[in-house]
Amino acid sequence: MYKRQTLPLSPLSEADSRELVLTILRKLPQIPPALSDLIVQSAAGNPFYVEELVRVLIEDGVIIPTDEAWHVRPRELTRLRVPATLTGVLQARLDRLPEIERVTLQQAAVIGDDFWAEAVQQMNAVARFPLAEAQVAAALEALARRDMIYRASATALPGGPAYLFKHAVLREVAYESVLLRDRLIYHLQAARWLETQSADRAAEYAAPIAQHYEAAGRAADAAHHYEIAAGRAAEQFKIGPAIGYYRKVLELLKDQPQHLDTRLAVLNRLGRALWQEGRLVEALDTYRAMHDSAQRDGNLLAQARAENAQAAVLLELDDGIQAAAVAVRAEELARLGGAELEVVRALLLQLSLIHI
């Protein structure tokens, strides 16, 4: 996926706002003071609002653009009702789009800030009122001409032309206008398309695939891909994101007993990641949760593994007495379960505690 860079910007001063209005409306022979005041006061220093409001004025016929010069229709200006927020301005632009363009933009918004033409075509194919492929392609080009999206210079995946939304807020407005019943279908198609296209790079795209599956209500599929994303993050020593992904897996599978083995494995990895981050108390709580889940399932190996991990964390927390007791329990459980490796670990922990 493409990575956007975010730069914090302070609101424009009134003078800078007026300069921006003058630049955008430079083709007007004369800018009516009422028009300039309206834009500047409504924008409140937001340059994107200024640009989008001018586009609304053009689409509403208040400003008439031609190749040589622009013209203002004063009567239309007096009747104009200006949205008070940037979201309102963008919603106004969305409402004015032809239906084919609006639906196409909504489908694109489900994919994300950047998207592929082929993915939009796949969504359109399962829509309640599908369009012809040529109509979707034409709609994307029309949206690019309207400066709502633009073609990406390169694409990380196959799938025809790639596009980016001009502004994240525009994408959010378009997404929020998608009916909830349609979102589930579209997110599922987005997940499946990314899965197919990423192929041998599935781990790289595991996080966005998981997010789409989650939004589609497919908890098990989402958890599977979050687990892959967590593993990749851990391999790259991005421990913070790995912790977040592991917790998403646990959240998604918490009420699904058929996935208990997965939960136990993820609890073990989460505890290790928290330990690496120096978050020892959280790691200890995680291993306790792992032990309790394993105990309810009668899984002696997982219990022993969790107890050994608890003992090691307690040792690092300088609680030798508690660590010794837990290590003894770990040995007992490991012997009962025939887990020789965990027996050795428990004995090594006990031996280390003798020399403290």
N, C-alpha and C positions, 0 to 999 in steps of 0.2 A: 504494500500500500504506500501511497505517497505520504511524506511527512511534511507538514506545514510548520513554518517557523512563526512563532508568536512574539510580537514586539509590543510592549505596553506603550500606549500613546495617550498623552494628555488631551483634553478637549481643546479645540481651536478657540482662540480669542475671537471677539466679535469682528475685529479688523481682519483677521486671517480668514474668518468665515466669509466676509464680504468679498475678499480677494478671490476666494475659491468660487463663489457664485459668479463673480465677474469673468473668471476664466472659463467656467462651464458654459456660460451664456454669452460668450464673446461674439457669436454670430448674430445676436440681436443688435440692430442698429442703435437702439436705446433701451436700457433696462428700466422699466417702470419702478419707481421707489417702493410702491406697494408690493410688487413681486419680490424684490430683493429683501425687504423687511420680513415678508411672510416666510421666506425660505430660511433666513438667518435665525429668526426667532423660534421657528419650529425645530430647527436642527439642534439647537443648544450645544453647538460646538462639535457635533458628530459629522465628520466629513462624508462618511458613507450615506448618512441620512440625506445630506445635501444632494448627492448624486442620484440617489434613488427617488427622492421627491421630484427632482427635475424630470426624471423618466416618467413618473406618474403624470406630471403636468403635460408632457408630450402625448402620452397615451390617452389622456382625457381631452385632448384637443385645446387645452389652454395655450400651449406653445405649439406653433406649426413650424416644423423644421423643413427647410428646402436645401438644395445644394448650395445656393448662393447666399442665402440669409434666412434667419428665423424671424417669426412674427408672433406677437402676443395678441390674444383675443381678450380685450379688457372686460367684456361682458361676462365671459366664462370665468374670468378670474374673480369677479365679485361673488359668484355663486359657489365658488370652490370650498369644499370642506376638507381640511387637511388632517390626516391622522396624527395623533399626538406623539406616537412613538415610532421608532424604527420598525418594530414588529408590525405595527399597523400599516406603515407605508408598504412594507414587503407583502403583507397580506392583500393590500389593495392591488398591487401588481399581479399577484397570483390570481386574484378573482377576475382580473381583466383578460387573462390569457384565454385563447381558444381552448376548447375542452381537450383536444388531442394533445396540445402542448402542456396543459396543466396536469393531465393524467401521467404523461411521460415524465414530467419533472417530479411528481410525487413518487413514482416508482424508482427513479434515480435516487431520490432522497433516502429511501429505505436502505440502499446499499451503503451510502456514506458520503463523506465530503468529496471523495473521488470514486469514480465508477466507470464501468465499461459498457459500451453499446450492446454487446452481446448479452450481458447480464440483464440489461433492461428489456431486451427482446424476449428473454426467457421468462421474465416476470409477466410481460404483456401476454404471453401465450396462455397463461393460466388465469388471467384477469376475467372478471365477470363479463366484460364486454371487450374482448380482444380486438386490437387494431391490426391492420396489415403491416408487415415488416417495413414496407416502404414508407408508411405513415409515421412509424416510430422514428425511422432514420431522418425523415424530413423534419419531424418535431424537434429532434436533438439539434439539427442545424439551425432551426428557427430560434431556439432558446439560446444558442451561441450568438446569433446575430443580435438578440436582445440583450446580450452581455450578462445573462444570468448564469451561464456556465461557459467554460472555454476548453478547447482541446488541449490535452496534455501533450507535451513535446515528445514524451517517451512513455512506454507502458511496461510495467513489471510482469504482466501476465498477457497471454494471448487473449483474444476476444474482441477483435475489431478496435475501432477508435476508443481511446480512453478520454474521459472528461473530468473536470473539477468544478465544483460549485464556486462561484465567484466569492461568496462570503458564507461562513459557517452559519450565520443567523438566517440567511435565506434558506439554507438546507433545513434548518430546524423548523422554520415556518412551514415549508413544504411538507416536511415529515408529519408535523402535528395535524395537518389537514387530511391525512390519509385515514380512512375509516378503520376502526379497530379490527373489524372482521377481515379486512384486506391485508392489514399489516402481518397477520399470522402467515398468510399464504405467501406474501412477498418475501418475508424474512426466510421462510423455508427454502424458497427458490434461490435466494441470495446465498444461503449456506451451501446448498447443493452445487451451485455454479462454482463457487470458490473452491469447494472440495475437488471438483472435477478438474478445474483449470490449474490448481496449484500442484497436483500430482505429487512428484518427488520432493516438492517444497512444502508439503502439507504442514510440517512443524512450524515453518515461518508464518503461515497464515492461520495457524490453529486458533489464536485468540479471536480474530474477527469472525471466523467460522463459528466458534463457540458462542459469541455474542448473538449472532443471527439465530442459531438454534435455540438459545435461551429465549429470545424475543418471540420465536415461533412456538414456544411452549413445549419444546422437545428437551426435557431436563436431562435424560440419560445421554443423548447425543451431545448436548452442550457440555456436560460434565466430562465426557471422554475427551473432547478437544481442549477444555481448560486444563486437564491433566497433562496433555501433550505440551501445551503452552507453558505450563509450570516447569516441566522437565527441561524444555529448551532454555527457559530463563535461568534456571539453576545451573545448567551447563555453561552459560555465558556469565555466571557470577552476578546475575541481576536478581539478588535474593529478595529484595522488596517486592517486585512484580511476581516472583514465584510464590511468595507467601499469599499474595492476593488471589492468585489463580487457584492455589490449593484450597483456600477457604471457599472459593466459589464452588468447587467440586463438592465439598462437604455440605454446603448449603443446599445445593441442588439434589443431593442424594440422601438428605437427612431422614426422609420419610419413606425410603425405599429399601426395605430389609434385604431384598434380593441382591443389592449391591454392597452388602456389608464388607465383603472381602476387599473391595475397592476402597471403601471408607477407611478400613484399618491400614491399608498400605499408604493412603494419602495422609492419614494422621501421623504415621511414622515419618514420612518425608517432611510434613509441615513442622513437626517437632524438631527435626534436624535443621531445617532452614531457620527457624526461630533461634535455635542454639547458635548457629553460625552468626546470626545478627547480634548476639549477646543479649537476647531477650529471654533470659533464663526462666523467669517466673511463668511467662507465657508458654515456653517450651515444656515446663513441668506440668502445667495444666493440660496441655495437649496430650502428653504421654499418659496422664491419668485418665483422660477421656478415652484414649486408645485401650487402656487396660480394662476400663469398665465395659466398653463395647465388646471386647473380646471375651470377657468373663460371662456376659449375658449369652454369648454364642457358644460358650464352652470351648473356645479356641485357646488351648494351652500354650502353643507356640507364640501366638501374638501377645498373650498375657506376659509370658516370660520376657519377650523382647521389649515390651513396654516397661516392665519393672526394671530391667537392666538399664534402659535409657533414663528412667527416673533416678536410679541410684547414681548414675554418672553426673546428671545435672545437679542433684543434691550435693554430691561431692564438690562440684565447682562452686556451689553456693555456701561451702564451708559447713554443711550440716552433716558431719560424719556419722553421728549416731543414727539419724534417720536413714542415711545412705546405706549403712551396714544392714539395718533391718530389711530394707527393700531388696538389697542384693541377696540376702539369704532366701527371701521369698521367691526371687527370680530363679535361684538355683533349684529350689523345690519344684517349681512349676516346670522348669526345663527338663528335670529328670522325669517327672510324670509324663511329659509330652514326648520324651525321647529326642529332645532337641539338644544334641551334643554341643553345637557351637554356642548356644546360649548358656549351657552349663559352664563352658570354659570362660565366657565373658563374666559370668557371675562370680566365679572363683577368682578371676584376675582382679575384679573390683574389690572383693573381700580382702585379697592379699594386699592391694594398695592401701586399703584402710588400716591394716595392721601397722603399717610403717608410718602412719601420720602421727 
